[in-house]
Amino acid sequence: MDDLSEVFTKFGVVIGPRGHRRWPDELKALIVAETLEPGATVAGVARKYDLRPNHLSAWRRMARDGKLVLPMSDAVDFAPVCVSDHEPAPLPVLPEMAILEVVKGEITVRLDAATPAARIAEIAAAL
């Protein structure tokens, strides 16, 4: 329990008068990330932090829904880059009637294929 007290103190977990704890989002994210490690289980991580597994599962759902930002994993891989002096191949020409669709849930935005990439990014971010 001493280790848990240190975690509570470090992250500023607020313990209310009836023993209810208020967990900062930063700590929630670290705990959720721990459940994603190979071999980890929700029940095991919940036990480690004296949580109910269903409470931890709710935090995992928040992370899936984008309401809780997880810390960056150490296991991030990057794609190799090849630098060349050769002229890049031209991009394929799309037919005039080509339409791009940006879909999020039940919302679909159809755009002309000539729409600039920056504008497409703005629309996607607004969804």
C-alpha positions as CSV (number, residue, x, y, z in Angstrom):
1,M,0.0,0.0,0.0
2,D,3.0,2.3,0.5
3,D,3.8,2.2,-3.2
4,L,0.2,3.2,-4.0
5,S,0.4,6.1,-1.5
6,E,3.4,7.4,-3.4
7,V,1.5,7.2,-6.7
8,F,-1.5,9.0,-5.2
9,T,0.8,11.7,-3.8
10,K,2.9,12.1,-7.0
11,F,-0.2,12.5,-9.2
12,G,-2.4,14.4,-6.8
13,V,-5.2,11.9,-6.4
14,V,-7.8,13.5,-4.2
15,I,-9.4,11.3,-1.6
16,G,-12.8,12.5,-0.5
17,P,-14.4,12.2,3.0
18,R,-16.0,8.9,2.2
19,G,-12.9,7.4,0.6
20,H,-13.9,8.3,-3.0
21,R,-10.9,9.0,-5.1
22,R,-10.6,11.6,-7.9
23,W,-8.1,10.4,-10.4
24,P,-6.3,13.0,-12.6
25,D,-6.5,12.3,-16.4
26,E,-2.7,11.9,-16.6
27,L,-2.7,9.0,-14.1
28,K,-5.8,7.4,-15.7
29,A,-4.0,7.5,-19.0
30,L,-0.9,5.8,-17.5
31,I,-3.0,3.1,-15.9
32,V,-4.9,2.5,-19.1
33,A,-1.6,2.3,-21.0
34,E,-0.4,-0.3,-18.5
35,T,-3.4,-2.5,-19.5
36,L,-2.2,-2.5,-23.1
37,E,1.2,-4.0,-22.3
38,P,1.7,-7.6,-23.5
39,G,0.5,-10.1,-20.8
40,A,-1.3,-7.4,-18.8
41,T,-4.9,-7.9,-17.8
42,V,-7.5,-5.4,-16.7
43,A,-8.2,-7.3,-13.5
44,G,-4.4,-7.5,-12.7
45,V,-3.8,-3.8,-13.3
46,A,-7.0,-2.8,-11.4
47,R,-5.9,-4.9,-8.4
48,K,-2.5,-3.2,-8.5
49,Y,-4.1,0.3,-8.2
50,D,-6.9,-0.8,-5.8
51,L,-9.5,-0.2,-8.5
52,R,-12.6,-2.1,-9.6
53,P,-12.0,-3.7,-13.1
54,N,-15.2,-2.1,-14.5
55,H,-14.0,1.3,-13.5
56,L,-10.7,0.7,-15.4
57,S,-12.7,-0.7,-18.3
58,A,-14.6,2.6,-18.4
59,W,-11.4,4.5,-18.6
60,R,-10.3,2.2,-21.5
61,R,-13.5,3.0,-23.3
62,M,-12.8,6.8,-22.8
63,A,-9.4,6.3,-24.4
64,R,-11.0,4.4,-27.3
65,D,-13.5,7.3,-27.8
66,G,-10.7,9.9,-27.7
67,K,-11.8,11.4,-24.4
68,L,-8.6,10.3,-22.7
69,V,-5.2,10.8,-24.3
70,L,-2.7,8.0,-23.7
71,P,1.0,8.6,-23.3
72,M,3.1,7.7,-26.3
73,S,4.3,4.1,-26.3
74,D,8.1,3.3,-26.3
75,A,7.4,0.8,-29.1
76,V,6.8,3.3,-31.8
77,D,8.1,2.3,-35.2
78,F,9.0,4.7,-38.0
79,A,9.0,4.0,-41.7
80,P,12.3,4.2,-43.5
81,V,12.9,7.2,-45.7
82,C,14.8,7.0,-49.0
83,V,16.2,10.3,-50.3
84,S,16.8,10.4,-54.0
85,D,18.1,12.8,-56.7
86,H,15.6,11.4,-59.2
87,E,12.5,13.4,-60.2
88,P,9.4,12.0,-58.4
89,A,6.8,10.2,-60.5
90,P,3.9,12.4,-61.4
91,L,0.7,11.9,-59.3
92,P,-2.0,10.1,-61.1
93,V,-4.6,12.3,-62.8
94,L,-8.1,11.7,-61.4
95,P,-11.1,11.8,-63.6
96,E,-13.0,15.1,-63.5
97,M,-16.0,13.6,-61.7
98,A,-13.9,12.0,-58.9
99,I,-15.3,12.6,-55.5
100,L,-13.6,12.3,-52.1
101,E,-15.6,11.2,-49.1
102,V,-14.7,12.1,-45.6
103,V,-16.7,9.8,-43.2
104,K,-17.1,10.0,-39.4
105,G,-19.8,8.0,-37.9
106,E,-23.0,8.8,-39.6
107,I,-21.6,12.0,-41.2
108,T,-20.4,11.9,-44.8
109,V,-18.9,15.0,-46.5
110,R,-18.4,14.7,-50.3
111,L,-15.7,16.9,-51.8
112,D,-14.5,17.5,-55.3
113,A,-11.2,15.6,-56.0
114,A,-9.5,19.0,-56.7
115,T,-10.1,20.1,-53.1
116,P,-6.8,21.2,-51.6
117,A,-5.3,18.8,-49.0
118,A,-5.2,21.6,-46.4
119,R,-9.0,22.1,-46.8
120,I,-9.7,18.4,-46.5
121,A,-7.6,18.3,-43.3
122,E,-9.6,21.3,-41.9
123,I,-12.9,19.5,-42.6
124,A,-11.7,16.2,-41.2
125,A,-10.5,18.0,-38.0
126,A,-13.9,19.8,-37.7
127,L,-15.8,16.5,-37.7
